[in-house]
């Protein structure tokens, strides 16, 4: 953390409950070390994806219980943004509408609580690459998921200007026989078709496609702004 100019390359760091409480040997809190380096401290607040009752093969991200109090504590400790990840699998008969709605509502409730506490929520609905689904199927599911997420954000009165969207790339499944060239990836189209105009900022997850033998070229960085 003492490397000169580190903050010029890293804008923010996502910490866990354990790491946000850590200190240097001289007692300096890790959060202060980050801030002094020009890095904005954030905190992962979800409790992970758990099996969704009644929906075999699907998961819902938990962690809303006690979240208001935890967020208030993290703010006092110096956190300025938070992160919550929902995972949506594509497979035979999934995702179900119940799974999409459960995860979208949880994301929206989390985002509302973050803004109440003064934190910027990173909203991450991720459609997983696992499976043999086509790019078109991924596009269809991603569009549906994003549409439901924005519907729930509106219902929960989340200020879109005060959040960051971090969606998945739209790609064929990792075992799909029909992989696409990089210029055919449809992420921008799916986001633009769902994104309300007030949303000022989003980050895309890099697929790291070159590392899984799909023939897609590597992206320039791990995340991109649109």
HUQUIKA-V852205 format. One record per helix or strand of 2 or more residues. SS is the DSSP state (alpha for helix, beta for strand). FROM is the first residue (numbers start at 1). TO is the last residue. Records with the same first field share a line. If there is no record, write none. Layout:
# HUQUIKA-V852205
SS=FROM-TO + FROM-TO
This chain:
# HUQUIKA-V852205
alpha=6-8 + 19-21 + 30-36 + 67-77 + 97-117 + 135-155 + 160-162 + 182-184 + 187-194 + 209-212
beta=12-15 + 40-44 + 49-51 + 59-61 + 81-88 + 120-127 + 163-167 + 202-205 + 223-225
